């Protein structure tokens, strides 16, 4: 049985969801971002208890197909950005179409109608959150960050960063409150 779960964005989320299923004595084949595959059907009373535990932990079971698709899109975007290996000529449309085997215009329309933000805007917001993280940890300089996230130049990154946050990357680093947002809230 496949169960789709909203707000899973990292390995800790996977571990938390896995624990919920283990505590309910439900054997799983796999637990990946946004999806749990169980070995057998789950009785409704146990599923309800699992759903309540998921909600209490910040997750949510997704029942309808368009929301399942949106979670898959979000998880693919987050995972791609986390790799820190985006080419300058990377096209989100080609990436998502290839991964999901669907026409990008259909994906984009479904996403925009349900999320009130375009796919491209979501991608940019996710990249900016990753830039914030990398700036705060001082792992890479701005030139390296730009290269890892597919920006054609530091200027392009800085302009986009300022448009989204209202600060230049340098100003952001000097702030006491760094205004980071959880990835599942974007």
C-alpha positions in Angstrom: 0.0 0.0 0.0 1.4 3.4 -1.0 0.7 6.3 1.3 1.6 9.9 0.3 2.7 12.3 3.0 3.0 16.1 2.9 5.8 18.1 4.4 8.6 15.5 4.3 11.6 17.5 3.2 14.7 15.9 4.7 16.2 12.7 6.1 15.0 13.6 9.6 11.5 13.7 8.3 11.9 10.3 6.8 13.1 9.0 10.2 10.2 10.6 12.0 7.6 9.1 9.7 9.4 5.7 9.8 9.2 5.8 13.6 5.4 6.6 13.5 4.8 3.5 11.3 7.1 1.3 13.4 5.4 2.4 16.6 2.1 1.3 15.1 3.6 -2.1 14.2 3.2 -1.5 10.5 5.9 -3.0 8.4 7.2 -0.9 5.5 8.9 -1.7 2.2 10.3 1.8 1.9 10.0 5.3 3.3 11.2 8.1 1.0 10.4 11.8 0.8 6.7 12.1 0.5 5.9 8.4 0.3 5.6 5.3 2.5 5.1 1.9 1.0 3.7 -0.7 3.5 3.9 -4.5 3.2 0.1 -4.8 3.6 -3.1 -2.8 3.8 -3.6 -0.9 7.0 -6.9 -1.3 8.9 -8.9 2.0 9.0 -8.7 2.3 12.8 -4.9 2.0 12.7 -4.6 4.4 9.7 -6.6 7.0 11.6 -4.2 6.7 14.6 -1.2 7.0 12.2 -2.8 10.1 10.6 -3.3 11.7 14.0 0.4 11.1 14.9 1.5 12.4 11.5 -0.5 15.6 12.0 0.9 16.0 15.5 4.4 15.8 14.1 3.8 18.3 11.3 3.0 15.9 8.5 -0.2 15.1 6.7 -1.6 12.2 4.6 -2.4 13.3 1.0 -5.4 11.6 -0.5 -6.0 13.4 -3.8 -3.8 12.9 -6.9 -3.1 16.6 -7.6 -1.8 17.1 -4.1 0.3 14.0 -4.4 1.8 15.3 -7.6 2.6 18.7 -6.0 4.4 16.9 -3.1 6.4 14.9 -5.7 7.3 18.2 -7.5 8.3 19.9 -4.2 10.4 16.9 -3.1 12.2 16.8 -6.5 13.0 20.5 -6.4 14.3 20.4 -2.8 16.4 17.3 -3.5 17.9 18.9 -6.6 18.9 22.0 -4.8 20.3 20.0 -1.9 22.7 18.3 -4.3 24.4 21.6 -4.9 25.1 20.6 -8.5 22.9 22.7 -10.7 24.3 23.6 -14.1 24.0 27.1 -15.5 21.9 25.8 -18.3 19.6 23.8 -16.0 16.0 24.0 -17.0 13.4 23.2 -14.4 10.8 22.4 -17.0 13.0 19.7 -18.6 14.0 18.3 -15.2 10.5 17.9 -13.9 9.1 16.7 -17.2 11.7 14.0 -17.4 11.4 12.9 -13.7 7.6 12.8 -13.7 6.9 11.9 -17.3 4.4 14.6 -17.7 4.1 17.8 -19.8 5.6 20.7 -17.9 2.6 23.0 -18.7 0.3 20.6 -17.0 2.6 20.3 -14.0 3.0 24.1 -13.8 -0.8 24.7 -14.1 -1.6 22.1 -11.3 1.1 23.5 -9.1 0.1 27.2 -9.5 -3.6 26.5 -9.0 -3.0 24.7 -5.7 -0.1 26.6 -4.3 -0.8 30.2 -5.4 2.8 30.5 -6.6 4.4 29.5 -9.9 6.8 26.6 -10.1 9.6 28.9 -11.1 8.9 31.2 -8.1 8.9 28.1 -5.8 12.3 27.0 -7.3 13.8 30.5 -6.7 12.5 30.6 -3.1 14.0 27.2 -2.4 17.4 28.3 -3.9 17.4 31.5 -1.9 16.8 29.5 1.3 19.7 27.3 0.4 21.8 30.4 -0.2 20.9 31.7 3.3 21.9 28.3 4.8 25.3 28.2 2.9 26.0 31.9 3.8 25.4 31.2 7.5 27.6 28.2 7.6 30.4 29.9 5.8 31.1 26.7 3.9 31.4 28.4 0.5 32.0 31.9 -0.7 29.4 33.7 -2.9 31.2 32.7 -6.1 31.1 29.1 -5.2 27.5 29.2 -4.0 26.5 30.9 -7.3 28.2 28.1 -9.2 26.7 25.3 -7.2 23.2 26.6 -7.6 23.3 27.4 -11.3 23.6 31.1 -11.3 25.4 32.6 -14.3 27.1 35.1 -12.0 27.4 36.4 -8.5 25.6 39.5 -9.6 22.6 37.4 -10.8 22.5 35.6 -7.4 22.9 38.9 -5.5 20.1 40.5 -7.5 17.7 37.6 -7.0 18.6 37.4 -3.3 17.9 41.1 -2.8 14.6 40.8 -4.7 13.4 38.0 -2.5 14.8 39.0 0.9 15.3 42.8 0.6 18.9 42.4 1.6 22.2 41.8 -0.2 23.9 38.5 0.8 26.5 40.6 2.7 23.8 42.5 4.6 22.0 39.3 5.3 25.1 37.8 7.0 25.4 40.8 9.3 21.8 40.5 10.6 21.2 39.0 14.0 17.8 37.5 12.9 18.5 35.7 9.7 14.8 35.2 8.6 15.2 31.6 7.6 12.0 29.7 6.6 11.3 26.0 7.0 11.4 24.4 3.5 7.9 23.0 4.0 6.5 26.4 4.6 7.6 27.9 1.2 
